[in-house]
Amino acid sequence: MNKRITNALFITLLFVSCGPKIYKSADFNAALGKHRTVAILPADVTTQLRPNQAKKLSEEQIADLSMKTGYDIQDKMYSWFLRRSGKFHYTVTFQDVTKTNTLLKQAGIEYKDLATRDRAEIAKILGVDAVLQNRSRMEKPMSEGAAVAVGLLVGAWGSTNKVETTINIHDGKTSNLLWKYDYEASGSVGSSTTKLVDALMRNASKKFPYSTK
């Protein structure tokens, strides 16, 4: 078989096997119709380094690297929405992430607390109708500063990175999960937060609930 055809078939199978999965709650349409402002939280990032790399870093260092990547993904997602506001018509306004993070800090909510705090409580603090958060599990940190720091500590590595990533939207009144989009990225897509967010949002935008394009 022609090598080019073989490669094309392999790529096709790869995309099929790693295709996105979407969840919608029963009260999805009714709830989204009431939303006007949405906050984007720092991403919940879990970094699972290889054993030989992880043993060179403390748990605190790994947690700090994950946090930096989480804030970087949050910023990139907000920027993605801003850049495409002219192309896509959104039915909601996305709260400036600087304001989001400032209000969380003033309320005494740290990054490590976000995973377990009630979404309705967070929405009330932020003054929004819904809360959007990305959750990513990756093999190495991707924010530029974090990647450089780890590279210096554990040695250089390739650009590939497998990332299991999800967008979750919770209602600000009930805390109910309204919409969930699962996506798996690998190879060079996982080499930076910019590439990851671009790939994730390009795919998610086709089904994104607040877009009316």
Helices and strands as residue ranges (DSSP letters): H 3-17, E 21-24, H 28-32, E 37-40, E 44-47, H 51-54, H 59-83, E 93-94, H 97-106, G 111-113, H 119-126, E 130-138, H 144-154, E 163-171, E 177-185, G 187-191, H 193-204
